[in-house]
Amino acid sequence: MNEKEQKIKQAMKNSAASLAVDGHIVTKEMSDLVYRKLKGEITHEQFMAEALRMTSNKEKEM
């Protein structure tokens, strides 16, 4: 893992911990999506479409 990837992982870990303090849970699926976006593997449009899909699926589960 290169330095950029390490910084991304650390920033994501810190963000997840901060969200957890407020009672929010970051799933592996969410983390993977954000990681792919931050690494430039997907476009903003792809990120938003996938995030919307995740939200829609979560609402269906409730």
N, C-alpha and C positions, 0 to 999 in steps of 0.2 A: 504494500500500500504506500503510495507516494504522500508527500507532505500535504498537498491539497486535499486528498481524500481523508487524511487524518484530521485536518482542520474541520472539514465538513462533518465528519462523524462526531467530533467533540462538540461542535456547535449544536448539532442535532440532539446529542445527549443532554446538553445543558438546557436546551429548549424543552425537551420532554420532561425534565426534572422540574422546571419552572411551571409547566402546565399541570403536572401532578400535584403540586402544592395547592393549586386552585381546584383540584378535584377532577381534572380532565385526563383522560387516558389516550395515549398515542399508540395505536396498534402497529404491528409489523408492516401491514399493508400500507398504512399511512406513511410510515418511515421510509419504506422502499420507494414510494411515489415521490416524496420530497427529495430523497437522495438522487433518484434518476434525473429529476429536474435540475438540481444544483450541479450535477456533473455534466449537464448539457445533453443528456441522452434523449430527452423528449422536449418538445416545444411547449411554450406557455399554453397554447390551445389544447394540446394533448393532456397536459397537466390538469387544466380546468375541466375538461371532459371527464377524465378519470375521477377527479375529486367529486364532481357532480354525481357520477355513477355510484361512488361509495356512499355519498349522502343519501341518495335515493334508496339504495339497498338497506341502509341503516333504518330509514323511516319505515320501510316495509316490514322490518323485523319487529317493530314496536307495536 
